[in-house]
Amino acid sequence: MSCLKARPTKRAKVSAVAMLPFKVVYHPRYDLDLGTHVFPSQKFKMVHDALLEEGLADPGDFLMPEPAADEDVLRVHTPPYVQKLQTDSLTLSERMKLEIPVSESTVQAFWLAAGGSILAGRQALQDGFAANLSGGFHHAYPDHGEGFCMLHDVAIAIRALQARGEIRTAMTVDTDVHHGNGTAAIFANDPSVYTLSIHQENNYPMPKPPSDQDIGLDDGTRDAEYLAALEKGLIHSLKTITPDLIFYVGGADPYREDQLGGLALTMEGLQKRDRLVFDHARRRGIPVASTMAGGYARRVADTVRIHINTIVAARDVILQESVK
């Protein structure tokens, strides 16, 4: 990793406050400005601030994205839908399906999230890993948004990187408690993008268009069963394709105290999940761009901690590899 600040000796242990060996993408306007809502979009700032306050990152570790260019947004979304967003002319039924209030700042935040995922993907190709402190809006379809997701930032990033010749193939590993229906629909019948979704089967959305690999879990699934299923799925997927880049949609909502989820993972189990994904990618030399995804814990601080733990898991995997 070219951006490592210091390489520990072989006897060194990874410190609990070791600095980040990769870049994190963040913009102060990531907040979707939702007001009182089950989706705590203030979490983006809270994660950023906690990384600094806890000494896990310094200001130089952060990159600020530009909004995605309309040209790139239109590689995924239809012109009529994009125009409706930009002119605040969604129909009532479209607003109801989206399930969040729509304002100028909300639209701007989604364009920034997409720009952030493009930047994170590009940075991961350079350094091996990067994280976007927003994104993972996997329920958005080409012609509409739903489930709190207005634009599909990961799809926009993949198509933008493909269009510029920076990647040929990609893989999405989606660990949100809810199935990535928009992802599955966008990349259906596209052999250049492999989609893996591990989710609670009896939960939103219904119906679920097929991903390349779907792992639908029973209600109340716990850490051990979840991790075994995920590892089996990763092994199968990575035998099928060796992508140029993995986009990891790190959902906080499989947590056992999530209000919109019905799985029973602990914080420790969720961090093991993240490490599992990053370990498999690192062993195969595949760059990973991580995005945050759903998280609706009763305590917002729990959701924030789960997202921070994803960053820490990536750091630890990278630094531990460097001492081998």
C-alpha positions as CSV (number, residue, x, y, z in Angstrom):
1,M,0.0,0.0,0.0
2,S,1.7,3.2,-1.2
3,C,-0.1,5.4,1.4
4,L,0.9,3.5,4.5
5,K,2.2,6.0,7.0
6,A,4.5,3.5,8.8
7,R,5.2,-0.1,8.4
8,P,5.3,-1.9,11.7
9,T,8.1,-4.4,12.4
10,K,7.2,-8.1,12.3
11,R,7.0,-8.2,16.1
12,A,4.7,-5.1,16.3
13,K,1.1,-5.4,17.2
14,V,-1.6,-3.4,15.6
15,S,-2.4,-0.6,17.9
16,A,-6.0,0.2,18.8
17,V,-5.3,3.7,17.6
18,A,-3.2,2.9,14.5
19,M,-3.8,5.4,11.9
20,L,-5.5,4.6,8.6
21,P,-3.5,3.2,5.8
22,F,-6.1,4.4,3.2
23,K,-8.2,7.3,2.3
24,V,-11.8,8.0,3.4
25,V,-14.2,10.1,1.3
26,Y,-16.5,12.5,3.1
27,H,-18.4,15.7,2.5
28,P,-20.1,17.9,5.1
29,R,-23.2,17.9,3.0
30,Y,-23.7,14.2,3.0
31,D,-26.5,14.6,5.5
32,L,-29.8,14.1,3.7
33,D,-31.5,16.7,5.8
34,L,-34.4,14.4,6.7
35,G,-35.4,15.9,10.0
36,T,-37.0,13.4,12.4
37,H,-36.8,10.1,10.5
38,V,-35.9,6.5,11.1
39,F,-33.0,6.9,8.8
40,P,-30.4,8.9,10.9
41,S,-28.6,10.6,8.1
42,Q,-26.7,12.7,10.6
43,K,-24.7,9.5,11.1
44,F,-22.3,10.4,8.2
45,K,-21.0,13.4,10.1
46,M,-21.0,11.5,13.4
47,V,-18.8,8.8,11.9
48,H,-16.4,11.3,10.4
49,D,-16.2,13.3,13.7
50,A,-15.6,10.1,15.8
51,L,-12.8,8.9,13.5
52,L,-11.0,12.2,14.3
53,E,-11.9,12.4,17.9
54,E,-10.8,8.9,18.7
55,G,-7.5,9.3,16.9
56,L,-8.3,6.7,14.3
57,A,-7.8,9.3,11.4
58,D,-6.4,12.7,10.9
59,P,-7.6,15.4,8.6
60,G,-5.2,14.4,5.9
61,D,-6.9,11.0,5.6
62,F,-10.1,12.5,4.2
63,L,-10.9,13.3,0.6
64,M,-13.8,15.6,-0.4
65,P,-15.8,14.5,-3.4
66,E,-17.4,16.6,-6.1
67,P,-21.1,15.8,-7.0
68,A,-21.3,13.1,-9.7
69,A,-21.5,14.5,-13.2
70,D,-24.9,14.3,-14.8
71,E,-23.3,12.3,-17.6
72,D,-22.3,9.6,-15.0
73,V,-25.7,9.6,-13.3
74,L,-27.3,9.1,-16.7
75,R,-25.3,6.0,-17.3
76,V,-27.6,4.3,-14.7
77,H,-30.7,6.5,-14.4
78,T,-33.2,7.5,-17.0
79,P,-33.4,11.1,-18.3
80,P,-37.0,11.6,-17.2
81,Y,-36.3,10.5,-13.7
82,V,-33.1,12.6,-13.4
83,Q,-35.0,15.6,-14.7
84,K,-37.8,15.1,-12.1
85,L,-35.2,15.1,-9.3
86,Q,-33.5,18.2,-10.6
87,T,-36.8,20.1,-11.0
88,D,-38.5,18.8,-7.9
89,S,-41.3,17.3,-9.9
90,L,-41.7,13.8,-8.6
91,T,-45.3,12.6,-8.4
92,L,-46.9,11.9,-5.1
93,S,-46.7,8.1,-5.7
94,E,-42.9,8.5,-6.5
95,R,-42.4,10.4,-3.3
96,M,-44.2,7.8,-1.3
97,K,-42.1,5.0,-2.8
98,L,-39.0,6.9,-1.9
99,E,-40.1,7.2,1.7
100,I,-38.0,10.3,2.5
101,P,-38.7,14.0,2.2
102,V,-37.3,15.5,-1.0
103,S,-35.5,18.9,-0.9
104,E,-32.7,20.6,-2.7
105,S,-30.2,19.6,0.0
106,T,-31.4,16.0,-0.2
107,V,-30.9,15.8,-3.9
108,Q,-27.5,17.5,-3.6
109,A,-26.5,14.9,-0.9
110,F,-27.3,12.0,-3.2
111,W,-25.3,13.5,-6.1
112,L,-22.4,14.0,-3.6
113,A,-22.8,10.4,-2.4
114,A,-22.5,9.1,-6.0
115,G,-19.5,11.3,-6.6
116,G,-18.0,10.0,-3.3
117,S,-18.4,6.4,-4.5
118,I,-16.8,7.2,-7.8
119,L,-13.9,8.8,-5.9
120,A,-13.7,5.9,-3.5
121,G,-13.6,3.4,-6.3
122,R,-10.8,5.3,-8.1
123,Q,-8.8,5.6,-4.8
124,A,-9.2,1.9,-4.1
125,L,-7.8,1.0,-7.5
126,Q,-4.8,3.2,-6.6
127,D,-4.3,2.1,-3.0
128,G,-6.1,-1.2,-2.6
129,F,-8.8,0.1,-0.3
130,A,-10.9,3.2,0.2
131,A,-14.1,4.0,2.1
132,N,-17.0,6.4,1.3
133,L,-18.7,7.6,4.4
134,S,-22.0,7.7,2.5
135,G,-23.5,5.6,-0.3
136,G,-24.8,2.1,-0.5
137,F,-28.1,3.3,-1.7
138,H,-29.0,-0.1,-3.3
139,H,-32.8,0.2,-3.6
140,A,-32.7,2.8,-6.4
141,Y,-33.8,1.7,-9.8
142,P,-33.0,3.4,-13.2
143,D,-36.4,5.1,-13.3
144,H,-37.3,5.6,-9.7
145,G,-36.1,5.6,-6.1
146,E,-37.4,3.6,-3.2
147,G,-36.5,2.5,0.3
148,F,-34.7,5.8,1.2
149,C,-32.5,5.5,-1.9
150,M,-32.8,8.2,-4.6
151,L,-29.7,7.4,-6.7
152,H,-27.8,4.2,-7.0
153,D,-24.3,5.5,-6.1
154,V,-22.5,2.1,-6.5
155,A,-24.0,1.4,-9.9
156,I,-23.1,5.0,-11.0
157,A,-19.5,4.5,-9.8
158,I,-19.1,1.1,-11.6
159,R,-20.5,2.5,-14.8
160,A,-18.3,5.6,-14.6
161,L,-15.2,3.6,-14.0
162,Q,-16.0,1.2,-16.8
163,A,-16.8,4.0,-19.2
164,R,-13.3,5.5,-18.5
165,G,-11.6,2.2,-19.0
166,E,-10.4,2.1,-15.3
167,I,-12.1,-1.3,-14.7
168,R,-13.7,-4.0,-16.9
169,T,-15.4,-6.1,-14.2
170,A,-16.8,-5.4,-10.8
171,M,-18.5,-7.2,-8.0
172,T,-20.9,-6.0,-5.3
173,V,-20.9,-7.6,-1.9
174,D,-24.0,-6.4,-0.2
175,T,-24.4,-7.1,3.5
176,D,-27.4,-4.8,4.2
177,V,-30.2,-6.7,6.0
178,H,-32.4,-5.8,3.1
179,H,-31.9,-7.3,-0.3
180,G,-30.2,-5.1,-2.9
181,N,-33.1,-5.1,-5.4
182,G,-32.0,-2.1,-7.3
183,T,-28.5,-3.5,-7.7
184,A,-29.9,-6.8,-9.0
185,A,-32.2,-5.1,-11.5
186,I,-29.5,-2.7,-12.8
187,F,-26.9,-5.4,-13.4
188,A,-29.2,-8.3,-14.5
189,N,-27.8,-10.2,-17.4
190,D,-24.6,-8.2,-17.3
191,P,-21.6,-10.6,-17.0
192,S,-19.2,-7.7,-16.3
193,V,-20.8,-7.1,-12.8
194,Y,-21.3,-9.9,-10.3
195,T,-23.9,-9.2,-7.6
196,L,-23.9,-10.9,-4.2
197,S,-26.5,-10.1,-1.6
198,I,-26.8,-11.6,1.9
199,H,-29.9,-10.5,3.6
200,Q,-33.0,-11.4,5.7
201,E,-35.3,-13.3,3.5
202,N,-38.6,-12.2,5.1
203,N,-38.0,-8.5,5.0
204,Y,-38.2,-5.6,2.5
205,P,-38.3,-5.6,-0.5
206,M,-40.9,-7.8,-2.0
207,P,-40.5,-9.2,-4.6
208,K,-36.7,-9.6,-4.8
209,P,-35.2,-9.7,-8.3
210,P,-32.4,-12.3,-8.5
211,S,-28.9,-11.3,-7.8
212,D,-26.1,-13.5,-9.2
213,Q,-26.0,-15.0,-5.8
214,D,-28.6,-14.4,-3.1
215,I,-28.2,-15.7,0.5
216,G,-31.6,-15.3,2.1
217,L,-31.4,-15.8,5.9
218,D,-34.0,-16.8,8.4
219,D,-35.3,-14.4,11.0
220,G,-33.1,-14.3,14.0
221,T,-30.0,-15.6,12.3
222,R,-27.0,-15.2,14.7
223,D,-23.3,-14.5,14.2
224,A,-22.0,-18.1,13.6
225,E,-24.6,-19.1,11.1
226,Y,-24.3,-15.7,9.3
227,L,-20.6,-15.8,9.0
228,A,-20.6,-19.4,7.7
229,A,-23.1,-18.5,5.0
230,L,-21.2,-15.4,4.0
231,E,-17.9,-17.2,3.7
232,K,-19.5,-20.0,1.6
233,G,-21.0,-17.3,-0.6
234,L,-17.7,-15.4,-1.0
235,I,-15.8,-18.5,-1.9
236,H,-18.4,-19.5,-4.5
237,S,-18.6,-16.0,-5.9
238,L,-14.8,-15.5,-6.2
239,K,-14.5,-18.8,-8.0
240,T,-16.9,-17.5,-10.5
241,I,-15.3,-14.1,-11.1
242,T,-12.1,-12.3,-10.2
243,P,-13.3,-8.7,-10.5
244,D,-11.1,-5.7,-11.0
245,L,-12.9,-4.0,-8.1
246,I,-15.2,-5.0,-5.3
247,F,-17.8,-2.5,-3.9
248,Y,-18.6,-3.5,-0.4
249,V,-22.1,-2.3,0.8
250,G,-21.5,-2.6,4.6
251,G,-24.9,-2.5,6.2
252,A,-25.2,-1.7,9.9
253,D,-28.8,-3.1,10.0
254,P,-28.2,-6.9,10.6
255,Y,-27.5,-5.7,14.1
256,R,-29.8,-7.4,16.7
257,E,-31.2,-4.1,17.9
258,D,-32.0,-2.6,14.5
259,Q,-35.5,-1.3,14.2
260,L,-36.0,-2.3,10.5
261,G,-34.1,-5.6,10.7
262,G,-34.8,-9.1,12.0
263,L,-31.4,-10.7,12.2
264,A,-29.5,-11.1,15.5
265,L,-25.9,-10.2,14.9
266,T,-23.8,-8.6,17.6
267,M,-21.3,-5.8,17.0
268,E,-18.5,-8.3,17.2
269,G,-20.2,-10.5,14.6
270,L,-20.6,-7.5,12.3
271,Q,-17.0,-6.6,12.6
272,K,-16.0,-10.2,11.9
273,R,-18.3,-10.0,8.8
274,D,-16.4,-7.0,7.6
275,R,-13.0,-8.6,8.2
276,L,-14.1,-11.7,6.3
277,V,-14.9,-9.8,3.2
278,F,-11.7,-7.7,3.4
279,D,-9.6,-10.8,4.1
280,H,-10.9,-12.7,1.0
281,A,-10.4,-9.7,-1.2
282,R,-6.9,-9.0,0.1
283,R,-5.8,-12.6,-0.3
284,R,-6.8,-12.4,-4.0
285,G,-5.3,-8.9,-4.6
286,I,-8.7,-7.4,-5.3
287,P,-9.2,-3.7,-4.4
288,V,-12.2,-2.8,-2.3
289,A,-14.2,0.4,-2.1
290,S,-16.5,0.4,0.9
291,T,-19.7,2.3,1.3
292,M,-22.0,2.6,4.4
293,A,-25.5,1.3,4.1
294,G,-28.6,0.9,6.3
295,G,-28.5,1.2,10.1
296,Y,-31.6,2.0,12.2
297,A,-30.5,1.0,15.7
298,R,-32.6,2.3,18.6
299,R,-29.4,4.2,19.6
300,V,-27.9,6.1,16.8
301,A,-24.6,5.7,18.6
302,D,-24.7,2.0,18.0
303,T,-25.2,2.5,14.2
304,V,-22.2,4.9,14.2
305,R,-20.0,2.4,16.1
306,I,-20.8,-0.3,13.6
307,H,-19.8,1.9,10.7
308,I,-16.6,2.9,12.6
309,N,-15.8,-0.8,13.2
310,T,-16.0,-1.4,9.4
311,I,-13.2,1.2,8.9
312,V,-11.2,-0.4,11.8
313,A,-11.7,-3.9,10.3
314,A,-10.2,-2.7,7.0
315,R,-7.3,-1.0,8.8
316,D,-6.5,-4.1,10.8
317,V,-6.6,-6.4,7.8
318,I,-4.3,-4.2,5.8
319,L,-1.8,-3.6,8.7
320,Q,-1.7,-7.2,9.8
321,E,-1.0,-8.3,6.2
322,S,2.0,-5.9,6.2
323,V,3.7,-7.7,9.1
324,K,3.6,-11.1,7.5
